[in-house]
Amino acid sequence: MYVIGVWVYMKMTRGKNWVGRLVSWAFVVVLLGIYCADRFSPPPESMTEVAQTGLIATAITILWVWWFDRNRGVV
């Protein structure tokens, strides 16, 4: 499902500049790396650790997607 979602997004939009082209692919690679790391890492020590990491990761993800999506246009 992840691969199909990436394929549809990349097919329906085009990068306007280097940010729209390269940074969007970097995001795809980082998300895949995070998924693989999550599958093979030990469970978290506490719920506080989960909450803090989730809040920080969500903020970074939203800003990153906002940045490269502004530099992509619909085909």
C-alpha positions in Angstrom: 0.0 0.0 0.0 2.9 2.4 0.8 4.5 1.8 -2.7 1.1 2.4 -4.4 0.5 5.6 -2.4 4.0 6.9 -3.3 3.5 5.9 -7.0 0.1 7.7 -7.2 1.4 10.9 -5.5 4.5 11.1 -7.7 2.5 10.3 -10.8 -0.1 13.0 -10.1 2.3 15.8 -9.1 5.5 17.2 -10.5 8.4 18.9 -8.8 8.6 22.7 -9.7 12.3 22.8 -8.6 15.0 20.7 -6.8 13.1 20.8 -3.5 10.0 19.4 -5.1 12.0 16.6 -6.8 14.7 15.6 -4.4 13.3 16.4 -1.0 10.1 14.5 -1.7 12.1 11.3 -2.5 14.3 11.9 0.6 11.0 11.9 2.6 9.9 8.6 1.0 13.3 7.0 1.9 13.3 8.3 5.5 9.8 7.1 6.1 10.7 3.6 4.8 13.8 3.6 7.0 11.7 4.6 10.1 9.3 1.8 9.3 12.1 -0.8 9.1 13.8 0.6 12.3 10.4 0.3 14.1 9.9 -3.3 13.1 13.3 -4.4 14.5 13.8 -2.2 17.6 13.0 -3.2 21.2 9.8 -1.9 22.8 9.9 1.6 24.4 10.8 2.0 28.1 7.8 4.1 29.0 4.7 5.7 27.7 6.3 9.1 28.2 9.0 8.2 25.8 6.4 7.2 23.2 4.4 10.4 23.7 7.4 12.7 23.5 8.8 11.0 20.4 5.4 11.0 18.7 4.8 14.7 19.3 8.2 15.7 18.0 8.1 13.3 15.0 4.6 14.6 14.1 5.7 18.2 14.1 8.8 17.5 12.0 6.8 15.4 9.5 4.1 18.0 9.1 6.7 20.8 8.4 8.7 18.6 6.1 5.7 17.6 4.0 4.5 21.2 3.9 7.9 22.3 2.6 8.2 19.9 -0.3 4.5 19.8 -1.2 4.6 23.6 -1.7 7.2 22.9 -4.4 5.2 20.3 -6.3 2.3 21.0 -8.7 -0.6 18.9 -10.0 0.0 17.5 -13.4 
